[in-house]
């Protein structure tokens, strides 16, 4: 199963939507905690939903169960916890939420996980894919778009 990930920072709208369109993404899966921030520019929920449909013929879905809690994210951004601690806490959260049982697997196939981070190395969208590969038989082949 192919799955993609993308962050919207350090990209203008043209670059972002060309990535989505060129890979023929069927569903953009928003895994952000806050998807309506004014700082998100073209990637605010309602605008993104419209642009994806009109430009890319791609569906939009927000799955907050695949986002970290406010506390986990805040502690990491403030430097209170390290990336390793963040990873541990986030993976524990995925276990508590049983995301492998509740996620609609048809969304994942040729879907793209969206967060704000430019690169996936220190972003939870990569951790979501890792978690699903560890806990399901989906055999996700991931391509990070950046």
C-alpha positions as CSV (number, residue, x, y, z in Angstrom):
1,X,0.0,0.0,0.0
2,X,1.4,3.4,-0.9
3,X,1.1,6.3,1.6
4,X,2.6,9.7,1.4
5,X,3.4,12.5,3.9
6,X,3.8,16.2,3.4
7,X,4.3,19.3,5.5
8,X,3.1,22.7,4.3
9,X,5.8,25.0,5.8
10,X,8.6,26.2,3.4
11,X,6.3,25.5,0.5
12,X,4.2,28.0,-1.5
13,X,0.7,26.9,-2.7
14,X,2.0,26.1,-6.2
15,X,4.6,23.7,-4.9
16,X,2.3,22.1,-2.3
17,X,-0.6,21.4,-4.7
18,X,1.8,20.3,-7.5
19,X,3.2,17.6,-5.1
20,X,-0.3,16.4,-4.3
21,X,-1.5,16.5,-8.0
22,X,1.7,14.8,-9.4
23,X,1.3,11.8,-7.0
24,X,-2.4,11.6,-7.7
25,X,-3.2,11.5,-4.0
26,X,-6.7,10.3,-3.4
27,X,-7.2,11.7,0.2
28,X,-5.2,14.2,2.2
29,X,-5.3,13.1,5.8
30,X,-4.8,16.1,8.1
31,X,-3.0,14.9,11.3
32,X,-2.5,18.4,12.8
33,X,-3.8,19.2,16.2
34,X,-4.8,22.7,15.0
35,X,-6.0,22.9,11.4
36,X,-7.5,26.4,11.5
37,X,-4.6,28.6,12.6
38,X,-4.1,31.8,10.7
39,X,-0.4,30.9,10.4
40,X,-1.4,28.1,8.2
41,X,-2.1,30.3,5.2
42,X,-3.4,28.2,2.3
43,X,-3.4,25.2,4.5
44,X,-6.2,26.3,6.8
45,X,-8.9,23.5,6.9
46,X,-11.7,25.1,4.9
47,X,-9.4,26.7,2.3
48,X,-7.4,23.5,2.0
49,X,-10.5,21.4,1.5
50,X,-11.6,23.7,-1.4
51,X,-8.2,23.9,-3.1
52,X,-7.7,20.1,-2.9
53,X,-11.0,19.4,-4.5
54,X,-10.8,22.0,-7.2
55,X,-7.1,21.7,-8.1
56,X,-6.2,18.1,-7.4
57,X,-9.6,16.2,-7.2
58,X,-8.4,15.1,-3.8
59,X,-10.6,14.5,-0.8
60,X,-9.8,16.1,2.6
61,X,-10.3,14.4,6.0
62,X,-9.1,15.6,9.5
63,X,-8.1,12.8,11.8
64,X,-7.2,14.4,15.2
65,X,-6.7,10.9,16.7
66,X,-3.5,10.9,14.7
67,X,-2.3,14.1,16.2
68,X,-0.3,14.6,19.5
69,X,-2.0,16.1,22.5
70,X,-1.5,19.8,23.2
71,X,0.7,18.9,26.2
72,X,3.0,16.5,24.3
73,X,3.5,19.0,21.4
74,X,4.0,22.0,23.7
75,X,6.5,20.2,25.9
76,X,8.5,19.3,22.8
77,X,8.4,22.7,21.2
78,X,9.4,24.4,24.5
79,X,12.4,22.0,24.9
80,X,10.9,20.4,28.1
81,X,11.2,16.9,26.5
82,X,13.6,15.6,23.9
83,X,12.6,14.2,20.5
84,X,13.1,10.7,21.9
85,X,10.7,11.5,24.8
86,X,8.3,12.9,22.3
87,X,8.4,9.8,20.2
88,X,7.8,7.6,23.3
89,X,4.9,9.7,24.5
90,X,3.3,9.9,21.0
91,X,3.6,6.2,20.4
92,X,2.1,5.5,23.8
93,X,-0.8,7.8,22.8
94,X,-1.3,5.8,19.6
95,X,-1.6,2.6,21.6
96,X,-4.1,4.2,24.0
97,X,-6.2,5.4,21.2
98,X,-6.1,2.1,19.3
99,X,-5.7,3.9,16.1
100,X,-4.8,0.7,14.2
101,X,-8.3,-0.6,14.9
102,X,-10.2,2.6,14.3
103,X,-8.6,4.1,11.3
104,X,-10.3,3.6,7.9
105,X,-7.7,1.7,6.0
106,X,-9.1,2.8,2.6
107,X,-8.1,6.4,3.5
108,X,-4.5,5.3,3.9
109,X,-4.1,3.6,0.5
110,X,-2.7,6.4,-1.8
111,X,-3.5,8.9,1.0
112,X,-1.2,11.6,2.2
113,X,-0.6,12.5,5.9
114,X,-0.4,16.3,6.3
115,X,1.3,18.2,9.1
116,X,3.1,21.5,9.3
117,X,6.8,20.4,9.6
118,X,8.7,20.7,6.4
119,X,10.6,17.5,6.7
120,X,9.4,14.2,8.3
121,X,12.4,13.4,10.4
122,X,11.1,15.2,13.5
123,X,7.4,15.1,12.8
124,X,4.7,12.8,14.1
125,X,3.4,12.1,10.6
126,X,6.4,9.8,10.1
127,X,5.7,8.2,13.5
128,X,2.0,7.5,12.5
129,X,3.3,5.5,9.4
130,X,5.8,3.7,11.6
131,X,3.2,2.8,14.1
132,X,0.7,1.5,11.5
133,X,3.5,-0.6,10.0
134,X,4.3,-2.1,13.4
135,X,0.7,-2.8,14.4
136,X,-1.1,-3.7,11.2
137,X,-0.6,-5.9,8.2
138,X,-0.9,-2.9,5.8
139,X,2.7,-3.0,4.7
140,X,2.8,0.7,4.0
141,X,5.4,1.9,1.5
142,X,6.0,5.6,2.4
143,X,7.1,8.5,0.3
144,X,7.8,11.8,2.0
145,X,7.1,14.8,-0.2
146,X,9.4,17.7,0.5
